[in-house]
Amino acid sequence: MSPQSSEDPQPDVYVGLLFVAVAAVITGIVFLVLELNSYGWQFK
């Protein structure tokens, strides 16, 4: 194994994909709430 510097590790592609996935989930929740509001749904 190659030694890794612990001072400033560089994020790899999986960290980027994690942020993309979290943004997609949040966007989906927002659109779901907007759609449910059209049916008169309210958060209790």
Buried (B, 14 or more C-beta within 10 A) or exposed (E): EEEEEEEEEEEEEEEEEEEEEEEEEEEEEEEEEEEEEEEEEEEE
